[in-house]
Amino acid sequence: MADHDEGEQIGYGKPPKATRFKSGQSGNPKGRPKGSQNMKTLFNKVGRESVVVKDNGRPRKLTKQQVIVHRFTNHAITGPERAARDYLVVSKAFEEPEEGELAASAIPRGHETVVADIVRRIRECGEEQTTAEDQPAETEEMEKNEK
């Protein structure tokens, strides 16, 4: 009835020895081939390749990413108003949030009022705690002054 030894523990994370993968054998033999890259890796690898472009009549070596940023910026300056708006949106995405300020992308669209309400309640709670801690000391001082 049992296909395993009586002394062998079987359970979560401990399958019977007969059904376990043999040593050196993968559970996914046709898995991802070695050396294959995902889209993010490929995108970054190709973007970092150098190209030679002419800048003011002189050859200049830049990465493809740098060339794209230069072209995007120049198009925002000389192109239609929409290009300038797109540039501002993209540049805002790469700005560091100021101290005490949440990144705009961290708050899902439509949740701004909920987050504002939570911040307000936290501040109110903090104010109540500081006033509650200060009151006993003030009361004791007032009693000493009355005597």
Secondary structure, DSSP 4 states (H G I P E B T S, - for coil): --SS-TT---BTTB--GGGSPPTT--S-TT-SPTT---HHHHHHHHHT-EEEEEETTEEEEEEHHHHHHHHHHHHHHHS-HHHHHHHHHHHHHTSPPPTT---GGGSPTT-HHHHHHHHHHHHHHHHHHHHHHHHHHHHHHHHHHH-
